Amino acid sequence: MTAPPTLPKSRQRLILAVLMVCSLLIWLENTVLSITLETLADPVRGLGTSPAELQWATGAYTLVFATLMLTAGALGDSFGHRNVLAVGLVIFAGTSIWAAYAGDAGQLIAARAAMGVGAALIMPANFAILLWTFTGPGRATAIAISSTSTGVGMAAGPVLAGLLLNHFWWGSVFLVNVPIVVLALAGIVLLVPNFRSPTVRPLDPAGILLSISGLAALTYGLIRAGQVGAWSRSDVWAPIAVGLVLLAAFVLVELRTKEPSFDPRMLAQRLFGGGNASMALLFFSVAAVTFYNAFYMQGALGYSPMKAGLANVPTAVGAVVGAPLGARLVSRWSLRPVAVPALTVAAFSFGAVGFLDLHTPLFWIEILLLAQGLSVGMVMAPVTGALISSLPLERSGAGSAVTNTARQVGSVIGIAVGGTIMSIAYRGAIEPSLSDVPEALQDSARVSAEQARHVAATLDRPALAQAADHAFIHAMHVGAIWIMLIALFAAAVLLIALPATGKKKSATPEPDYEEARSSEPRSTA
């Protein structure tokens, strides 16, 4: 194995700053869209998208992101992580412009899927460059510092989206990515060596095809269930079954491939496999509760985009504080007694959404969002450090791709399942209020609370708008219970996965590359 080059400390810090800008771009995009969902659903200010279309607009990006990250890791090992990162940024900027000027929901979904290609190239290369740049104790510190970009993106995204939506059209939230990409590209060209693995891995077209088609079929079936309000129809269970079969075939193919893009054997390790499973379930829960929150604040409570963006800041503040706090507590007590209780608190904070209603004071909403951000931050940062640091350096691209793929798959399924639970519960709750609504408009009112409010305004029936609000709150409460149960299961998985250390020791064993530097040739920039 070729040892990483020794870089001056000042250059390492600058590279870390560039990588944080790249990571910020991904998180900014996720949080900006969450504030835009309500506007996109509006028939006048947006595209009049249905909940299913919004699920696809969100999920298409994450779906492509998740599946192509496997190949992106191999591309980085073969052609250099700097090159792959730069190409990913260019694609992300171009497709952001496409999304900004999409004329209908179909174009937006396609553009978002193409953005997922760029994100898939960015994320594994970003992690791999960080691993090659830092070694020893400095790596854990760099990972902890890098994770703060998550909180910054979570804080800046909603506020920026609210500001843009108050002054411009909805497409402006995508155009904001372009100047960030330009800044990141300049830093990459000037500072980042073109790290690459000495072992060139072939591409895996069969694995790519099976993983994308399997996840797409599974997601389609889950979202379709929300559209039709039933699980027993063949157009629901059949694609779900096909998706599961294709994903099982994907695992079998990868097991028989000499150089797989996704190595299922890596997940057989207790820490790496169990930790990734737990984080996938956590991301499932976070994605679902975030999807609900967007419609709760702007739809049910009637907040403006700017007010909703500001109201979400406590989540980001909690994540920013939670990441270093979790790392500090882990250094004192080890990983298990910190991460498992924090994830349990996160689960109950998701369940507490079931106590929110149309009259909940903003103060209590902010307290709940702060608790969610703090507890999730305390879990994500130290567990991510443990998983990443347990990887062999030569598998950094592929290993980080597996880690991120597991989380993005959790997000895809979380959006699909969470949105479907909300749609089914909403349909059941709104139905009694539609008896005196003209039959031609009943289907629109059943689609979503946003469409029902538009119907109510057209017919001048404020009672229907109130019924839609109450139906949405009921659906959100039902979803919160399921989300809490999933997150509690994630905590149980993490409890089993993490070692029960009897004495304080590092939860993220670090190989010593310093000796390797003195005896092995340096890699070229």
N, C-alpha and C positions, 0 to 999 in steps of 0.2 A: 504494500500500500504506500502511495506517495504521501508524504507528510505535507501539511499546509505550510505556506510560506510565512516567515516571521514578518509581520507588518508593524510599522511604528504605531505606538499607542494613539497618537493624534489621528492617523489615518483610519485606525480601527473605529474610533469614535465617529468620524465623519461617515464611514461606511454604515455604521449602525443608524445614524440619522437618516441616510438615504433609504435604508431598508424600512425604517419606521414610516417614512412618507409613502412608500409603496403599500405597506400594510394599512396605513390610514386611508388610502384610496379605497381599499376593499370594504373596510368598515363604514366609511362615509357613505358609500353607495348603498349598503344595506339599510342604514338608519334613515338616509334621505328618502328612500322609497317608502318606508313605513309611514312617514308623515304625508306622503303624496297619495296613498291608497284611497282615502276618502274623497279627494279631489278627482281622481281618475274615475271613481264610481259615479260621480255627479254627471247627469246627462247634459247639463248646461256648461259647467266650468271645465269638465274633463271629457272623457270618451264614453261615459255611460256604461262602463264595464261591469259585468256581473261578478259575484263572488268567485265563481269558477274561473273566469278570465283573469281576475286578480290573483288567484292562486297560481295560475299558469304563468302570469307575468313575473311573479316572485319565484315560483318553483322552477321555471325553465332555466333561469340564470343559475340557480343552485344545482339543478340536475346536471347540466353540462359541466359546470364547475367541478362537481364531485367526481364525475366519471372520467373526465379528461385529465384530471390531476395525476392519475396513475401514469399516463403516457408522458405527461409533462416532466415528471421526475426522471424518467428514462432519457428524455430528450436533453435535460440538463446535464445528466451524467455523460452523455455522448458528445454534445456540441458546446457545452459550457453553460453554466447557470447564468452568467451575465448576459449572454446572447439570448437565451430563452426569456429571461426577465424583460429585456428591452423589447423583444418582439411582442410579448404579452401586453406591455404598456401601450404600444402603438395600436394593437387591435382593440384594446379597451377604450382608447380615446376615440377611434373611428366609429365603433359601435355605439358609444355614448351619444355621438352626434346623430346617428341613425335613430336611436331611441327618442331623442329630443324632438324630432320632427315626424314621428310616427303618426299616420293619419287615422288609424283605427286600432282596436285591441289586438288584431292578428299581427299587424306590423310591429306593435310594441312587444308582443311575446317573442317574435322572431328576433328582434333587436336585442332583447334581454338574453335570449339563448346565445346569441353571438358574443355578447359581453361576457358570458360565462366562459367562452373559449379564452378570452384575454385573461380573466381572473385565474383560470386553471393553469396558465403558463406563469403567472406572477407568483402565486403563493408557494409552491414547492421550491422554486428557485430562490425565493426570498429566504426561506428557512435554511436551505442548503448553504447559501452564501454566509449566513450568520454562523452556521456550524463550522464552516471552513475558516472564517475570519477569527473566531474566538476559540480558545482551548483552555483547559484547566478550570480553576474557579471562576475565571473571567467569563466563561460561557454561560454559567447559570445566571450571573449578574446581567449579562447582555440579554438573555431571554426574558428576565424579569423586567428590564427597562423597555425592551421591545414591546412587551405585552401592554404597556401603558398607552400605546397608540390605539389599542382597542377602545379604551375609555375616552381618549380624545376624539376618536371618530364617533363614538356614541353620543358624546356631548355636543360636538360641533354639527353633526349631521342634522338632527331635528331642528335646531335653531336656524341653521343655514337654509334648510328646506322651508321653514316657516317664513323666513325673510324673503326668499325668492318667490314663494307662492303669493305673498301679500302684494308683490309689486310686478310680477311677471307671470307668464303662462306656465303650465305645469312642466313643459319640456326643459325649462331653465335648470331644473334640479339635476338633469343629466349633463348639461353643458359645463357645469362646474368642475367635472372631472378633467377637462382638457388642460387647463393651466397647471393642475397638480401633476399630470403626466409629463408635461414639458419640464417642470422642475425636477422630477424624479429621473428622467432620461439624462438630463445634464449631469446630475450627480453620478449616475451609473457610468457614463462615458469617461468622466474625469477621475473616478476614484476606485471603482470596483474591478479587481482582477477577474479574469475569466476562469474561475475554478471549474474543474471537471473531474469526474471519477476516472481512475486509470482503467477501470473495467467498463468496456462499452457493452451496453445491453441492447438487444434488438427490440424493435417495436413489436407490439402485441395487437395486431388488427382484430383477431378473433375475440380477445378479451375486451377490447374497446366496444365492438359491436354487441356482444352479449350483455355487457354491463349497462350500456346506454339503453338498449332496447328493453332489457329487464326492468330497470328503474322507471323508464318512461311508461311501460305497460302497467306496472304496479301503481304509479302515481295517477295515471289516467283512471284506473278503476276506483281508487280512493276518492278522487275528486268527483267522478261521475256519480258516486253514491250520494254526495251532497246535492247534486243537480236534480236527481230523480227522487230523493228522499227515501231510498230503500236500499237494502243490502242484498236482497234475494234475487234481483233481476240479473239476467245473464250478461247484460252489458256492463254489470258491475263486478260480479264475481269471476267472470271469465278472464278479463284482462288482469285481474289481481292474481289469478291462478297461473296465467301465462307468464306474468312478471316473475313470480316466485320460481317457476320452473327454469326460466332463462337465467336467473341469478344463481340458482343451484348449478346449472350447466357452466356458468362463468367460473364458479369456484372449482369445479372438477377440471376444467380446461387449464386454469392457472396452476393447479396442483401437478398437472402432467407436463407443463411447459418448463423447459430447462431454465430460462431466464424470464420469469413472469413479471408483468408490470405491477401486479398486485399479488404478493406472496401470502396466501392464507396461513402458512406455517408461522409467520411472524405473530399472528394473533393467538397462536397456541401458547405463547409465553404468558404467564400469569399476569405480570404487571402490564406489559404492552397490550395484550389482548383485552383483559378485563378493564384496564384504564380507558382504552379507546371505546369499548362498548358503553361504559358509564358516561363518557363525554358525549357520545352520540345521542344517548337518551336525554342528557342535559340540554343539548342543542335542540333536540326535538321539542322539549318543553319551552325553552326560550323562544324559539320560532313561533310556536303556537300562541303563547301569551302575548308576544309582540304584535302578532296579527290581530288579536282581539283588541288590544290596547289602542291601535290606530283608529278603529271604528268607534270605540267607547268614547274617547275624548272628543273627536271632531263630529261624530254622528250623534250619539246619544246625549252627550253633554253640550254640544253645540260650540265647542271651542274653535277659535280661528286657527289656521295652520301655525301662526306665530305663537299663539298661546299654548297650543299643544306641543310645539317644539320646546318651548321653555319649560313646560311641565314635565318633560321627559329628561331634563338635565340631571335630576337626582339619581337616575339610574346610572348615568355615566360617571357622576361623582363617586357613587358607591363602587363602581368597577375600578376607577383610578385609585381609590383608597384601598380597596380590597386586595388588589394584586400585590403591592409591596407588603401590606400587612400580613397576607397569607404566607408570603415567602419568609418574612421575619419570624412568624410563629413556627413555621416548619423547621427553620434552622434551630429553634429552641426545643421543640417537642417531637419532631419528625412528621412525616406527611400524613399518616393515617388519622391521628387524633385531631388534625386540623381540617383536612379536606372532607372527611365523612360528616362531621357535625355541620360544617358549612353547607354542604349539599343538602342535608336534611332541612336546615333552615330555609334554603332556597325553595325546596319543595313546598313547605308550609306557606311561604310567601306567595307562591303561585296559587295555592289553594285559597289564600285570603282574598283573591280577586272575587271569589264568590260572595263576599260581604259588600262589595261595591254596588251602588245603585245610582239612580238619577239624582239623588239629593246628597250624596256623599261629599262632605267638604273637601276642597282641594288639599288642605293641610294633610288629611289622612291618606289621600292618594299619593302625595309626595313622600310621606313616611314609608308607605308600602313599596314604592319604586326605589327608594334609597336602600331598603332592606334587600330587595331583589338584586340590585346592582352590587352591593357590598358582598353578599353571600356568594353570588356567581363569580365575582372577581377573585374571592379567596380560594375558590376551587380551581378555576381555569388556569391561573398563573402557575401555581406549584405543580399541578398535575401535568400540565404541558411541559414544564421543565423536566419532570421525571421521565416522561415518555420520550421526549426528544433526546435527552442525554443518555438514554439507555440504548440508543441506536449506534451501530458501528459507523464510523465516519464514511467508509466507502459506500454505505447504503443510505446516505443522508437524503439524497433526492427521492429515492423510492420510499424510504421509511417515513419521511415527512409527508409524502403524498398519501400514504395509507392513513396517517393520523388525521390529516385534513379531510380526506375523502370520507372517513367515518363520521366526522362532524357534519359535513355538508349533506351527506345522506340523511343523517338525523334531522337536519333542518328541512330537507325536501319532504320527508314523510311527516314531520311535525306540522308544516303548513298544510299539507294535503289532508291529514287526519283532523287537525284542529279546525280547519275551515269546514270540513264535511260535518263534523259534530255540531258546529255552530249553525250550519245551514239546515240540517235536519231538525234540530231543536227549535230554530226560528220558525220554520214552516209549520210545525205543530202548534206553536204558541200563537201565531198570527191568524191561523185559519178561522177561528170563531169570529174574528172581526171583519171578515171579508164577505159575509153573507149579503150585505146591502151594497157592495161595490159592483159596478157594471162588470159583466163577465169578461169583456174584452180587456179590462185592466187588472183583473184578479191575478193573472199569471205574473205580471210585472211586480205586483205587491208581494208575491210569494218569493220572488228572487232574492230580495234583500231588504233590509230596513231603509237603505238609501233610496231604492226604487219606490218603496211604499210611501216614504215622505214626499217624493216627487208626485206620486199619484194623489196623495192627500192635498197637496198644494193645487194640483190641477182641478180637483173636484171641490176645493174649499171645504175640506172635512178635517179639521184639526184633531178630532177624536181618532181618526185613522193613524195620524202621525204619532199620537200618544201611544196607541196600541202597538205600533211598530217599535217604538222605543222600549216599551215593556217586554215585547217579545225578544228583542235583542238582548236585554239584560238577562232574561231567563236563559237564553242560549249561552251567553257568556258564563253564567253560573254553572251550567251543566258542563261546559268545556273545562272550567277551572278545576272541577273535581277530578276529571280524567287526567289533566295535566299534572296535578299534584301526585296522583298515584304513580304515573310514569316516572316522575322525578324521585319519588321515594324508592322506587325499584332501582333507579340509577344509583342512589346512595347505598343500597344493599349490595349491588354489584361492585361498587368501589370498595366497600368494606371487605369483600372477599378477595379482591384483586390486590390490594395493597398489603405489604408485609407488616406483620405486627412486631415492630422492633421493641425489644426490651430495654434498650438503651439508646440514647440519642446518637444517631448517625445519619449520614447523608442519605436521603431517599433517591438521589440521582447520582449513582456511581459514575465517576468521570475517568475515562481512560487517560493515561499519561502520554501525551504526544511530544513532550519536550525532549525525551530521549530519542524519539524517532527522528526529530529534526537533525540531531547530531550525527545520525548514522545513515539516513536515507536521502536521496536526491530531492531537491525542492521542485514543486510544480511550477509551471510557467504561467505568467499572467496572460 
